[in-house]
Amino acid sequence: MSAEMVIPARQQKPLSTQQLQQQILPKWEKFLGNCSSLLIIINDSTRTTPTAQILQILLPYIKLLNYQFLVATGTHSTQADLTKLVGKDFTPNRNRIHFHDALRDDMFYLGKTSLGTEVYLNKLIQKFDKILVIGSVEPHYFAGFTGGRKAFLPGTAAYSSIQQNHKLALHPQAKLANLSANPVHTDMSQAAQMLQKDIFSIQTVGTDKILAVASGNLQDSFEKAVAAARKIFLTKLPHQFSVVVAKVNPPFSYTFYQAHKALENCKQALKPNGTFILEASCRDGVGKNDRFWQLLHKFPDHKQLLVNCSQNYVLGDHKAVKISEFLQNNHLWIISKNMKPSSKIKNLRIFPKLPQTSNETDVLIVKNAALQAII
């Protein structure tokens, strides 16, 4: 049986500008009140968030304020097309756009979560009267879902805080589409709740188009967007397949570090001892943070790898653990012209193009696999 997964939301009609205005502006106008200064926290270019589209709606209000953009890069690169990121009306004001640097920016100490994470955030957060957060909500393989509280931890947090938070990804409940007893999510939420600031949140759901939007306070808007994201991005299949082909689109396809999300999103569709085929350009190879790749080579035994990462965790090690666990009973093929076509990692092979295979009929093809997810 051959099948191609199509998320039902692809057929959903995008929200019009008028619909977006109706759902956002009444609450937004009430929030602004006598606002004297506004910090706008937005996602970086590794996310598909339609930030510029939202900013265009808010433009008449923002341009009257003392405002500053803080790009929530977390530990990502700061490279970005500003016009694509914030729109042509804001691009000329380059001095108002600051890319968060988790290692070099001045931070302030917010407190410690119940899980022990010491939360340090960018000092810009303290300098403004009110905060606007623009994010997007999609399934995430260890935070449950992206968006909302992630604007602060990891988005605008110090490297040490991000590393402490991401170590929690080793916990069994830190998994795709799960927020219940998920320590990563709990940690992020507590960090945001400790912040005593007036925050307005706009959370979008969709891919290239906005299919749903939620606005208001940070927690409520996130919960409403998660409910919409479950309907839009998650698919439950009647059975598993011997072969899963996951196609990864930009910006998630640029490195294997990012493209790996497609494996986590779709591996639930694979039968034991199956073959997962990950198609991604990986134009920048494994990515700058290649420690996880080195660990996979160094520790072929999964139990040894898990012990090492638990005792000596460094940001990104959770990827090595997740991939190693998968490879114990399954095969992974990476199709990329930009990665070396050989690997010493057990059950993992790399090809510049999809090789000739047997006439396998039990195949599932997943398009835009870094966003679509199977539960």
GIBELSUL-V399497 format. One record per backbone hydrogen bond with DSSP energy under -1.0 kcal/mol. CO is the residue of the C=O (numbers start at 0). NH is the residue of the N-H. E is the energy in kcal/mol with one decimal. If there is no record, write none. Layout:
{{CO:NH:E} {CO:NH:E}}
This chain:
{{0:362:-1.0} {2:364:-1.5} {6:9:-2.2} {7:10:-1.9} {8:11:-1.7} {15:19:-2.4} {16:20:-2.5} {17:21:-2.3} {18:22:-1.8} {19:23:-1.7} {20:24:-2.1} {23:27:-2.2} {24:28:-3.0} {25:29:-1.5} {26:30:-2.2} {27:31:-2.3} {28:32:-1.5} {31:34:-1.7} {36:129:-2.1} {37:67:-1.7} {38:131:-3.0} {39:69:-2.8} {40:133:-2.5} {41:71:-3.3} {43:46:-1.4} {48:50:-2.1} {49:53:-1.5} {50:54:-2.7} {51:55:-1.8} {53:57:-1.5} {54:58:-1.2} {57:60:-1.5} {57:61:-2.4} {58:62:-2.3} {61:64:-2.2} {65:37:-2.7} {67:39:-3.2} {68:97:-2.4} {69:41:-1.7} {70:72:-2.1} {70:99:-2.0} {72:75:-2.9} {80:84:-2.3} {81:85:-3.1} {82:86:-1.5} {86:90:-1.5} {89:92:-1.3} {91:93:-1.5} {92:95:-2.0} {93:96:-1.8} {95:68:-3.9} {97:70:-2.9} {100:104:-2.1} {101:158:-2.1} {105:122:-2.6} {107:120:-2.3} {110:118:-3.0} {112:115:-1.8} {116:112:-2.2} {118:109:-3.2} {119:157:-2.4} {120:107:-2.5} {121:124:-1.7} {122:125:-1.3} {129:38:-2.4} {130:199:-2.8} {131:40:-3.1} {132:201:-2.9} {134:203:-2.4} {137:145:-2.9} {139:143:-1.1} {142:144:-1.5} {143:139:-2.1} {143:176:-1.5} {146:149:-1.7} {147:150:-1.9} {148:151:-1.6} {148:152:-1.5} {149:154:-2.4} {151:155:-1.2} {153:156:-1.5} {154:73:-2.5} {155:121:-2.2} {157:161:-2.2} {158:162:-2.6} {159:163:-2.0} {160:164:-2.3} {161:165:-2.9} {162:166:-1.4} {164:167:-1.2} {165:168:-1.7} {166:169:-1.8} {167:170:-1.8} {170:173:-1.7} {172:174:-1.7} {174:177:-1.8} {181:185:-2.6} {182:186:-2.4} {183:187:-2.2} {184:188:-2.7} {185:189:-2.4} {186:190:-1.9} {187:191:-2.1} {188:192:-2.3} {189:193:-1.5} {191:194:-1.0} {194:196:-1.7} {197:130:-2.5} {199:132:-2.9} {200:215:-1.7} {201:134:-2.6} {202:213:-2.2} {203:136:-2.4} {204:210:-2.8} {204:211:-1.6} {209:14:-3.1} {211:204:-2.4} {213:202:-3.1} {215:200:-3.3} {216:220:-2.3} {217:221:-1.5} {218:222:-2.5} {219:223:-2.3} {220:224:-2.1} {221:225:-2.5} {222:226:-1.9} {223:227:-1.7} {224:228:-2.7} {225:229:-2.3} {226:230:-1.0} {227:231:-1.9} {228:232:-3.1} {229:233:-1.0} {232:372:-2.5} {234:374:-2.0} {240:270:-3.1} {241:274:-2.4} {242:363:-2.4} {243:276:-3.4} {244:365:-3.5} {245:278:-2.9} {246:368:-2.7} {248:251:-1.0} {250:253:-1.0} {252:281:-2.6} {253:283:-3.0} {254:258:-2.7} {255:259:-2.0} {257:260:-1.9} {258:261:-2.0} {259:263:-1.6} {260:264:-2.4} {261:265:-1.7} {262:266:-1.8} {264:373:-2.8} {265:268:-1.9} {266:269:-1.7} {268:240:-3.3} {270:273:-1.6} {273:330:-2.7} {274:243:-2.0} {275:332:-3.0} {276:245:-3.2} {277:334:-3.1} {278:247:-2.8} {281:284:-2.6} {284:255:-2.0} {285:256:-1.9} {287:289:-1.6} {289:293:-1.9} {290:294:-2.4} {291:295:-1.7} {292:296:-1.3} {293:297:-2.3} {294:298:-2.7} {300:304:-2.1} {301:305:-2.6} {302:306:-2.1} {303:307:-2.4} {304:308:-2.6} {305:309:-2.1} {306:310:-1.9} {307:311:-2.5} {313:316:-2.6} {315:318:-1.5} {316:320:-1.8} {317:321:-2.5} {318:322:-2.6} {319:323:-2.6} {320:324:-2.3} {321:325:-1.9} {322:326:-2.2} {325:328:-1.1} {328:272:-2.4} {330:275:-3.1} {331:348:-2.5} {332:277:-3.3} {333:350:-2.7} {334:279:-1.6} {339:341:-1.5} {344:347:-1.9} {346:331:-2.9} {348:333:-2.8} {350:335:-2.3} {357:359:-3.1} {360:362:-1.7} {361:242:-1.8} {362:2:-1.7} {363:244:-3.3} {364:4:-2.4} {365:246:-2.8} {367:370:-1.7} {367:371:-2.1} {372:234:-2.1}}
